[in-house]
Amino acid sequence: METIHAAERLAALGHESRLEIFRLLVQAGPDGINASLIGETLGLPPATCSFHLAHLTRVGLICARQESRFIYYSADFGAMDDLIAFLTANCCNGNACLPKTAAVNTVAKRRARKG
């Protein structure tokens, strides 16, 4: 991952509402949630929610799909994995120094959901 892409994604997550949206979508899993439910759950007005969803989509952290008249958003787990890998690359000269990351074993969880 290029530094500019990582910076864009981190900047997008640096806003409280976008971080809440992203975390909600991660919890929802690959099926995602429709836009109106995201707004209702987080107490965001439709226009504000739409703005933040568009921003997260633009930087590649979430994906949208349309079903009938609803748009469903889901976290792009591959993009999240790439960002985490970028942040932790070359950490501690290859030694296991991230016990919280190792404890949640997020890569295995995501792969299990896809299968």
Summary of the structure (lengths in Angstrom):
residues: 115
radius of gyration: 15.1
end to end distance: 25.0
largest distance: 50.1
contacts: 302
relative contact order: 0.15
helix: 66%
strand: 12%
